[in-house]
Amino acid sequence: MGGLNSAAVAQIKEICARYKDEKTPLMMILSDIQNEYGYIPLEVQELVSQETGISVAEIYGVVTFYSFFSLTPKGKYVIGCCLGTACYVKGAQNVIDRFSEELKIKPGETTPDGMFTLDALRCIGACGIAPAVSINGKVYPKMEVNQVPKVITDLYMDYKNKEGQSA
């Protein structure tokens, strides 16, 4: 977002105004901003503070406390590997290690091309299909280490096909 443009400022102000009558609007405002832009940098937090009267410290505390908010841009595909107990016991650490190796990034990082973000997640509630991986909200059950390269290739192909259709 580096240096908010006037359209972004107007949209963020509109999002804040949407919830002006709410008793506790912060989570709704931040959620809408996260959904719109994919992350919530400090300059946006400052604008939200100006619009709502909520301190930047409180906003920052909320953004950094909840894992679904991000201070930095996420990739087009966010790969979340569950490391909860059931998934871990079924080999989830090996799965996330393979994603890390294939993508050449560590958990919490995004590939230089902006395609993939790799996240280590706590329990995602898919214990019966462990180890589970979530990619942009779609759950991949019983993920095996040897499936990882194909998953990445399929995501690249999916992106290329979508990009070709919009051209």
C-alpha positions in Angstrom: 0.0 0.0 0.0 3.1 2.2 0.5 1.8 5.8 0.5 -1.9 5.6 0.6 -3.5 7.1 -2.6 -6.6 9.2 -2.4 -8.9 6.3 -3.5 -7.5 4.1 -0.7 -7.9 6.9 1.9 -11.5 7.4 0.8 -12.3 3.7 0.9 -10.8 3.3 4.4 -12.8 6.3 5.6 -15.9 4.8 4.1 -15.3 1.5 5.9 -14.8 3.3 9.2 -18.0 5.3 8.6 -19.9 2.1 7.9 -19.5 1.1 11.6 -19.8 4.5 13.3 -22.9 3.5 15.2 -21.4 0.2 16.5 -20.4 0.1 20.1 -17.2 -1.8 19.4 -16.4 -1.3 15.6 -12.7 -2.1 15.5 -12.8 -5.8 14.6 -15.4 -5.2 11.8 -13.4 -2.3 10.4 -10.1 -4.2 10.5 -11.7 -7.3 9.0 -13.2 -5.3 6.1 -9.8 -3.6 5.4 -8.0 -6.9 5.6 -10.4 -8.4 3.1 -10.1 -5.5 0.8 -6.3 -5.0 0.8 -4.9 -8.2 2.2 -3.0 -6.5 5.0 -3.1 -3.6 7.5 0.1 -1.6 7.5 0.8 1.1 10.1 -0.3 4.0 7.9 -3.7 2.4 7.6 -3.8 1.9 11.4 -3.1 5.6 11.8 -5.9 6.5 9.5 -8.3 4.2 11.3 -7.2 5.9 14.5 -7.9 9.3 13.2 -11.4 8.2 11.9 -12.5 6.3 15.0 -10.6 7.9 17.9 -9.2 4.5 18.9 -5.5 4.8 19.7 -2.9 3.4 17.3 -1.5 1.3 20.1 -4.9 -0.4 20.7 -5.3 -1.0 16.9 -1.8 -2.4 16.6 -2.4 -4.6 19.6 -5.5 -6.1 17.9 -3.8 -6.5 14.5 -0.8 -8.3 16.0 -2.8 -10.4 18.4 -5.1 -12.1 15.9 -3.4 -14.3 13.3 -5.9 -13.6 10.6 -4.7 -9.9 10.4 -1.4 -9.2 8.7 1.0 -6.2 8.8 2.5 -7.3 5.5 1.1 -8.3 2.1 0.2 -12.0 1.7 0.7 -14.0 -1.4 -2.0 -14.8 -3.9 -2.1 -18.3 -2.4 -1.9 -18.5 1.4 -0.8 -22.0 2.4 -1.6 -22.8 6.0 -0.2 -26.0 7.4 -1.9 -27.1 10.5 0.5 -28.1 13.3 -2.1 -28.9 15.9 -1.6 -32.1 17.8 -3.5 -34.5 15.5 -1.8 -33.1 12.4 1.6 -33.0 14.0 1.4 -36.6 15.0 0.4 -37.5 11.5 3.5 -35.8 10.0 2.5 -32.2 9.5 6.0 -30.9 10.4 7.4 -32.8 7.4 4.7 -31.4 5.2 5.4 -27.8 6.1 9.1 -28.4 5.8 8.6 -29.7 2.3 6.5 -26.6 1.4 9.3 -24.5 2.8 11.9 -26.3 0.9 10.0 -26.2 -2.4 9.0 -22.5 -2.1 12.4 -21.5 -0.6 10.7 -19.5 2.2 10.1 -20.1 5.9 6.7 -20.1 7.6 5.5 -16.5 7.9 7.2 -15.5 4.7 6.0 -14.7 1.2 7.8 -15.7 -2.0 9.5 -12.9 -3.8 7.1 -13.1 -6.7 4.1 -12.6 -4.3 2.5 -15.9 -5.3 2.7 -17.9 -2.0 2.7 -17.2 1.7 3.5 -20.1 4.0 1.9 -20.1 7.5 2.1 -22.5 10.4 -1.3 -22.8 11.9 -2.6 -24.2 15.2 -5.5 -26.5 15.1 -7.9 -25.8 12.2 -10.5 -28.3 13.4 -9.8 -30.9 10.7 -8.3 -33.5 13.0 -10.1 -36.4 11.4 -8.4 -35.7 8.1 -4.9 -34.9 9.5 -2.5 -33.7 8.4 -4.6 -30.9 6.9 -3.4 -28.0 4.8 -5.6 -24.9 4.1 -5.0 -23.0 0.9 -7.0 -19.8 0.5 -9.6 -21.4 2.8 -9.9 -24.7 0.9 -8.8 -27.6 3.1 -6.6 -30.3 1.6 -7.0 -33.5 3.7 -4.4 -36.1 4.6 -1.6 -34.2 2.9 1.5 -36.2 2.2 5.0 -34.9 1.7 5.2 -36.3 -1.8 2.0 -34.4 -2.8 3.5 -31.0 -2.1 5.3 -30.4 -5.4 2.1 -31.2 -7.3 0.0 -28.9 -5.2 2.4 -26.0 -5.9 2.5 -26.8 -9.6 -1.3 -27.0 -9.7 -1.7 -23.7 -8.0 0.8 -22.1 -10.5 -1.2 -23.6 -13.4 -4.5 -22.4 -11.9 -3.1 -18.9 -11.6 -1.8 -18.9 -15.2 -5.2 -20.2 -16.5 -7.1 -17.5 -14.6 -4.7 -14.8 -15.8 -5.1 -16.0 -19.4 -8.8 -15.8 -19.1 -8.8 -12.2 -17.9 -6.4 -11.0 -20.6 
